Every structure is written in structure tokens, then in C-alpha cells.
Amino acid sequence: MNNLLKIEKISKNYHSQQGEIEAIKNLSFDVNEGEFIAIVGSSGCGKSTLLNIIAGLEKQSSGTLKIKDSKSIGYMLQQDALFPWLTIKENVLLGLKIQKKVTNDKLAYADYLLDSYNLGEFKNKYPSCLSGGMRQRVALIRTLVLNPEIILLDEPFSALDYQTRLAVSDDVYKIIKKEKKTAIMVTHDLAEAISMADKIIVLTKRPAIIKKIYDINLTNKSNPIENRKAKEFAYYYDLIWKDIDAFVK
Amino acid sequence: MHLSNEQKDYIRRIRFKKRFVLVSQIILGFTFLLTWELCSKYKIINSFIFSSPLLCFKTIWELLITGELLTHFSATMIEIVIAFVLGAFLGLGIAILLYLVPILNKIIDPYLTMINSLPKVALGPMLIIWCGANNKTIIFMALLINLIVSILTILNGFKNADKIKLKLLNSFGANKIDIMRYLILPGSIGTIMSTLKLNISMTLIGVIMGEFLVSKRGIGYLIIYGTQVFNLNLVISGIFILLFISYLMFIIVSLAEKFFCKYK
């Protein structure tokens, strides 16, 4: 398989006047083309820091990050972050505009994505007209239109209620697979991780190191909602649950 | 479209409430003026020092037909508009600069705070010496009063921009100008508009204070002149005209706000 991203011994320390905090320590893993990777771990363990480093928003303190092309990374955040004063179409084109890449081909691609994912009739409407799930789809299309090879998802469904969350995660998964993208998702929802990912990386408490990496092999693997019915689901859940440093203080 | 009875009832109630508020507002104003007029007519209050609505109306009417009203009104309006527009643009411009160069903001922050709490009227006598007894002093005074507050309020609005949207723009590789253009400015329209509304009263304070100090025409001048010759009709008429001006400015800014915030 084609190796898209290689992370080698990455560490990150934060500095403040109170002292130094080790957020992540010596993380190494590979991401192959077409893979869906989920990163789980207790809250505040540095999962988002890792994504920020991959996205180039933060610099690692040490270690190397080998990416085929740093421009080929798209980021989907905890909230849809749609701009209420821009129409849906303008929201989708925002990244292209900033990167000065608006071409007729790209415009046509944006239209194609909006039409194929049932947002065509809302192109000229404002985000306030859309439901939470639809907004999340717009946020994904805004990322896709930049044609990234890797999509980073930072707890992308955490702001949604449970039912919407299931439906939207199903939706987003199908779109990512259909557009043949590689994805790295950070989540605190173990069931969500197992139902979506090919590989799950379990991080320890801070400073985060890799505790274990699981390959998820479900029989009749299809979409996330169906995957929850697979007979291995409970087995993985049980196994990984014991690895996460989840505890009540 | 067919509406159910409950829906019709609901709409009727909302309309009734709106009308009730409007009618009450008119009655309140009318009662105030009527009581005032009657008290003055039946000598419960001394109309020489408390004037009366009819006397004020007569005074304004006389000012209007002699053309004096236009002279004074336009003099004050010109000062207000210049000070208001200058304050708005300079305030926005300086706030943008301070946002883009945070270290500069840190450095001048204590000075801004100090100037902000200084009673600007204390600078009046000095301004007269510097700029002369003309409307430059008046505009400068109004500008001093509205500018610092504008800068501080707008800058504060900028700093409250949505962190997640900021992160999104950074992930697109946006530079500071992009962030200003796509997020900070459009996201702060609400703050900017409420700052403008605040500026109306600040500018009015500055202009009238300035006119008290130096002017030979303007509404502030009318009021001071009226006091000096003990013509309280003129003084209170001047106050009525000021009320009208501030309401007019408020409506203009509200219309601008509606225009800029269509997406809501």
C-alpha cells in the first residue's frame, strides 16, 4: 500500500510561565492511502495536538513528519464553523478563495459535490437555514473541494445530538469512502471509532504515547451503522475499553 | 394558505401587542406634553422658567420662518456628521491596526485606558488656544470623546472572534489580512454597529460641549444664548431639536445595521 504519511518519534511540549508540559511523546505511526484511522484516548491526552501538528498549525518539539505534499491535508473541526454571513456556496469556496485556487474546474467540482450530497437547492441560502447534519455535510464539502489526500477529523460530530451524530457519521464515512480519501479521526467515542475505522490508535494519558494499535476486522464491513451490528464489535469494544485510561476522579 | 384558528389567534395577539405598545408610546408622550402645557397654562408652574410645549413650538416655528433654525441646525449637523464619520473610520482603522499588531496594542494599552477615563472637557480651554474659537475645536472635542471608546469597543469585539473559525482559516493557510477580511470584519459588524450607536450620543455630547465653549452658531449656541438672555423657551426648544437629531441619527444607523446584517 502507498504510504501517504509517516510520523516518526514526534514529541510536543508546551511552555508556560508555570512550567513545561509534555503533551505527546515519541509518537510513531504510518498512514496508508485509503485508510481510515481513528485515534482514541482519554480527554486532554493530546489527540488534538497531534492533528494540529499534522495539519501544520503547530510545530512539533522534536521528531519528523513525512508527508507527500503538505498542501494535501484538509481539516474538519469540532464544530461546522460555517460563516453565517456567507451563503452555502460561498462557505464551500472559502478555502479555495484564500488559497487563490478558484478556477472553473473547481467551481464545477463544488457544484458537483453540493448536488451529489443533496445540498444543491441550498447553494444560495445562508447556513441558518440548514439542520445540524446538513451543516456538517457542508463543512465536509468545504474540505473536499480543496481536494486533499488526507482529511483530519477532530471530533467532528461532538456538537451533534446522539441520533444526528449516528446519521451524520454514517453520511461522512460514505462520502469519504466514495471520494476515496484517507482519513485520520480523533474521537472520544469508542463505538464511533470501531464502527468507522480500519485502524485504531490508542493513546495513553498525558504525555501521550501509543499504547496499542488495533486493526479492525469486522465481517461484512459496510457503513458505520451496519458495522455496529457486526459480531466482533463487542469484542473490540471490550478490548479497547480496557486500554483507555478512562476513570472517574 | 389555510391558517388554523389557533394560528390566526396567535397572529392577532402579536399584532395587538405591537399596536398596544405603539399606542401607549403615543399616549405617554402626549400626556407628558399635555400635563406640562396645562400646568403652565393654569400657573401651577412658572412658564417663564419652565416654558411650555406650545411656547416651544412657537419658538421653533419662528426660528424656522426667519431661517435661523436652518443656520443653527445645519451648523450643528455638519459638526456632528464630520466628528461621527471621522470617529467611526479612525476608530475602526486604529482598532484594525492594533489587532494586526498585538505588541503595539500591549504597549499603548495603559495610555488608551488613561485617556479614556480623562474627562475630555478638561482639554476644552487648551483646544481653544490650539485650534481657535471655531468649529475645528468643536469637531476635535467630539472626536476626542467618541474615538477612544470606539477603538476600545471595536478592538474588544475583534478579540472575541470565534476561535474555531480562526483555526479553520489557519488550516487553509490564511494570512492576517485574509483573517481580517473573511472573519474579523464581517464577524464584528454587530459590535461595530452598536459602537456607532454609542458614538451618536458621544458625538452629540462633544459637539454641544464644544458649542457651549466657543461657537457663534449651532444648537448648543442657541441653548447657551437662551440661558444668557433668560429665554427658557429657546433653551428648551434647543433641547427638543437635540432629541430629534439623536433619534434621527439612531434611525440612520439602525437602517445601516439592517442592511449589513441581512443574513440573519
Interface residues (C-beta under 8 A of the other chain):
Chain A: A55 L57 G74 Y75 L77 Q78 Q79 A81 F83 P84 W85 L86 L94 G95 K97 I98 Q99 Y126 S128 L146
Chain B: D162 I164 K165 K167 L168 L169 N170 S171 F172 G173 A174 D178 Y182 L183 P186 G187 I189 C261 Y263 K264
